[in-house]
Amino acid sequence: MSRSVLFDTETTGLDPLNGDRVIEIAALELVNELPTGRHFHTLIDPERDIPEEVIRIHGITTAHVAGKPLFAAIAQALIEFLGDGPLVAHNAPFDFGFLDAELGRLSLPRLGAHRMVDTLALAKRRFPGMPNSLDALCRRFNIDLSARTTHNALLDCKLLAEVYVELTGGRQRGLSLATQETKLPVAVYAHVEARVPRLIAPTETELQAHAAFLARLKQPVWLEP
């Protein structure tokens, strides 16, 4: 069983090096790259204003984050939820950059690039030259976008989890004929009669026809020792 975490952030701007901060973070637990239902989600007081042009994108105002915990107050719970496995995000360098900046302010270990799984990079490899935003991928995979009127970290995570399943072929997992048994109800078994194996032997005519066919082939594998 492999555990990873898919996450998304909303911020006050585009660059943590210019003082922009995280104002919302959501994370979903994945086991074998499929959602388990466990999640982490919180709004965060960024200790600064949220510009109007940014509010128009994600809809989170200064009033929404007033009285919410500081990043320092949720950092340990977030670190524990993220664990030490792979971390999945869309345009992951952006989200990693912001979380690393927040963790750095607290002198806490940063995430580590080796843990990064970027679904935007996965999508670009699969659909080169095509739009690969979260909205575009949802439309491509027929994922319902009706609830997405603004950028909301928790909703974006749930949508991205569905996209990630499609990008990694997750809907086909578990369909192994070699490892799964098909169990019929007892009532069905009651009407199934025991089958006796029956030997099927070819006739002399069939054997001659097969030999003639092999004679026309160059080095047929059936005749190798």
C-alpha positions as CSV (number, residue, x, y, z in Angstrom):
1,M,0.0,0.0,0.0
2,S,1.5,3.4,-1.0
3,R,0.3,6.6,0.5
4,S,0.6,10.0,-1.1
5,V,-1.1,13.4,-0.5
6,L,-2.7,15.7,-3.1
7,F,-2.8,19.3,-2.1
8,D,-3.6,22.9,-3.2
9,T,-3.1,26.4,-1.8
10,E,-4.7,29.7,-2.3
11,T,-2.5,32.8,-1.7
12,T,-2.4,36.6,-1.6
13,G,-0.4,36.7,-4.8
14,L,2.1,35.0,-7.0
15,D,5.5,35.3,-5.3
16,P,6.3,34.3,-1.7
17,L,9.7,36.1,-2.1
18,N,7.8,39.4,-2.4
19,G,5.8,38.8,0.8
20,D,2.8,36.9,-0.6
21,R,1.4,34.4,1.9
22,V,-0.8,31.3,2.0
23,I,-4.4,32.0,3.0
24,E,-5.9,28.5,2.4
25,I,-4.6,25.0,2.1
26,A,-6.4,21.8,1.4
27,A,-5.0,18.3,1.2
28,L,-6.5,14.9,0.3
29,E,-5.1,11.5,1.3
30,L,-4.4,9.0,-1.5
31,V,-3.7,5.3,-1.1
32,N,-2.4,3.6,-4.2
33,E,-3.1,7.0,-5.9
34,L,-6.9,6.8,-5.2
35,P,-8.7,9.1,-2.7
36,T,-9.5,7.6,0.7
37,G,-11.8,10.4,1.9
38,R,-9.5,11.7,4.6
39,H,-8.6,15.4,4.1
40,F,-7.0,18.4,5.8
41,H,-8.4,21.9,5.2
42,T,-8.1,25.3,6.8
43,L,-8.2,29.0,6.0
44,I,-5.2,30.9,7.3
45,D,-4.7,34.5,8.5
46,P,-1.8,35.8,6.2
47,E,-1.0,38.8,8.5
48,R,-1.4,41.1,5.5
49,D,-4.0,42.4,3.1
50,I,-5.4,40.4,0.2
51,P,-5.3,42.5,-3.1
52,E,-8.6,43.1,-4.9
53,E,-7.3,41.5,-8.1
54,V,-6.5,38.3,-6.3
55,I,-9.9,38.3,-4.5
56,R,-11.5,38.3,-7.9
57,I,-9.7,35.0,-8.7
58,H,-10.4,32.9,-5.5
59,G,-13.1,34.9,-3.8
60,I,-11.4,34.9,-0.4
61,T,-11.5,38.3,1.3
62,T,-9.7,39.8,4.3
63,A,-13.0,39.3,6.2
64,H,-13.0,35.6,5.4
65,V,-9.6,35.0,7.0
66,A,-10.0,37.4,10.0
67,G,-9.7,35.4,13.2
68,K,-8.4,32.3,11.4
69,P,-5.3,30.6,12.7
70,L,-1.8,31.7,11.7
71,F,0.3,29.3,9.6
72,A,2.4,28.7,12.7
73,A,-0.7,27.3,14.5
74,I,-1.5,24.7,11.9
75,A,2.0,23.9,10.7
76,Q,2.5,20.8,12.8
77,A,-0.9,19.3,12.0
78,L,-0.2,19.9,8.3
79,I,3.2,18.3,8.4
80,E,1.8,15.2,10.1
81,F,-1.0,15.0,7.5
82,L,1.5,15.4,4.6
83,G,3.6,12.6,6.0
84,D,6.8,11.6,4.1
85,G,5.4,10.3,0.8
86,P,4.9,11.8,-2.6
87,L,3.0,15.2,-2.8
88,V,0.7,15.8,-5.8
89,A,-0.3,19.2,-7.0
90,H,-1.2,21.0,-10.2
91,N,1.7,23.3,-11.2
92,A,3.4,21.8,-8.1
93,P,6.4,24.2,-8.1
94,F,4.1,27.1,-7.3
95,D,2.5,25.3,-4.2
96,F,5.8,23.9,-3.1
97,G,7.4,27.3,-3.2
98,F,4.7,28.9,-1.0
99,L,4.7,26.1,1.5
100,D,8.5,26.0,1.7
101,A,8.4,29.8,2.3
102,E,5.9,29.4,5.1
103,L,7.9,26.5,6.7
104,G,11.1,28.4,6.3
105,R,9.7,31.3,8.3
106,L,9.3,28.9,11.2
107,S,12.7,27.3,10.7
108,L,11.0,24.0,9.8
109,P,12.2,21.5,7.2
110,R,11.1,22.2,3.7
111,L,9.2,19.7,1.6
112,G,11.9,18.4,-0.7
113,A,11.7,18.4,-4.5
114,H,12.1,14.7,-4.6
115,R,8.5,14.3,-3.3
116,M,7.0,16.5,-6.0
117,V,4.4,15.0,-8.4
118,D,3.2,17.7,-10.8
119,T,0.0,16.9,-12.6
120,L,0.5,19.8,-15.0
121,A,3.7,18.1,-16.2
122,L,1.9,14.8,-16.5
123,A,-0.9,16.4,-18.5
124,K,1.6,18.2,-20.8
125,R,3.3,14.9,-21.6
126,R,0.0,13.2,-22.3
127,F,-1.6,16.2,-24.2
128,P,1.3,18.2,-25.7
129,G,0.3,21.5,-27.2
130,M,-3.2,21.4,-25.6
131,P,-4.7,23.5,-22.8
132,N,-3.9,21.7,-19.6
133,S,-5.3,23.9,-16.8
134,L,-7.4,22.2,-14.2
135,D,-10.6,23.5,-15.9
136,A,-9.5,22.2,-19.3
137,L,-8.6,18.8,-18.0
138,C,-11.9,18.5,-16.2
139,R,-13.7,19.3,-19.4
140,R,-11.5,16.8,-21.3
141,F,-12.3,14.0,-18.8
142,N,-16.0,15.0,-18.5
143,I,-15.7,15.9,-14.8
144,D,-18.5,18.1,-13.4
145,L,-17.3,21.7,-13.0
146,S,-20.6,23.3,-12.1
147,A,-19.6,24.0,-8.4
148,R,-16.4,25.7,-9.4
149,T,-17.3,29.4,-9.7
150,T,-14.0,30.6,-7.9
151,H,-10.7,28.9,-7.0
152,N,-11.4,27.1,-3.7
153,A,-8.6,24.9,-2.5
154,L,-10.7,22.0,-1.2
155,L,-12.9,21.9,-4.3
156,D,-9.9,22.2,-6.5
157,C,-8.3,19.2,-4.6
158,K,-11.4,17.1,-5.2
159,L,-11.5,18.0,-8.9
160,L,-7.7,17.4,-9.2
161,A,-8.1,14.0,-7.5
162,E,-10.5,12.9,-10.3
163,V,-8.2,14.3,-12.9
164,Y,-5.2,12.5,-11.3
165,V,-7.1,9.2,-11.4
166,E,-7.7,9.7,-15.2
167,L,-4.1,10.8,-15.8
168,T,-2.7,7.7,-14.1
169,G,-5.2,5.2,-15.3
170,G,-6.6,4.7,-11.9
171,R,-10.1,3.7,-13.0
172,Q,-8.6,0.6,-14.5
173,R,-6.8,-0.5,-11.3
174,G,-7.9,-3.7,-9.7
175,L,-9.3,-5.2,-12.9
176,S,-6.7,-8.1,-12.8
177,L,-8.1,-11.4,-14.0
178,A,-5.1,-13.1,-12.6
179,T,-5.5,-11.9,-9.0
180,Q,-9.3,-11.5,-8.5
181,E,-11.9,-14.1,-8.1
182,T,-15.4,-13.7,-9.3
183,K,-17.7,-14.9,-6.6
184,L,-21.3,-15.9,-7.4
185,P,-24.1,-15.9,-4.9
186,V,-24.9,-19.2,-3.2
187,A,-28.2,-19.4,-5.0
188,V,-26.3,-19.4,-8.3
189,Y,-23.8,-22.0,-7.2
190,A,-26.8,-24.2,-6.3
191,H,-27.8,-24.5,-9.9
192,V,-24.3,-25.2,-11.3
193,E,-23.6,-28.8,-12.0
194,A,-20.1,-30.3,-11.4
195,R,-18.2,-30.4,-14.7
196,V,-16.1,-33.4,-15.7
197,P,-13.0,-32.6,-17.7
198,R,-13.2,-34.0,-21.2
199,L,-10.1,-34.9,-23.3
200,I,-10.3,-33.4,-26.7
201,A,-8.0,-35.2,-29.1
202,P,-7.4,-34.2,-32.8
203,T,-8.3,-36.6,-35.6
204,E,-5.7,-38.0,-37.9
205,T,-6.9,-35.7,-40.7
206,E,-6.5,-32.7,-38.4
207,L,-3.0,-33.8,-37.4
208,Q,-2.0,-34.1,-41.1
209,A,-3.4,-30.7,-41.9
210,H,-1.5,-29.2,-39.0
211,A,1.8,-30.8,-40.1
212,A,1.3,-29.5,-43.6
213,F,0.7,-26.0,-42.3
214,L,3.9,-26.1,-40.2
215,A,5.9,-27.3,-43.3
216,R,5.1,-24.0,-45.0
217,L,6.5,-22.0,-42.1
218,K,10.2,-21.0,-41.7
219,Q,11.5,-22.3,-38.4
220,P,8.1,-22.7,-36.6
221,V,8.5,-22.5,-32.8
222,W,6.2,-25.5,-32.4
223,L,8.9,-27.8,-33.8
224,E,11.7,-26.4,-31.6
225,P,12.9,-28.8,-28.9
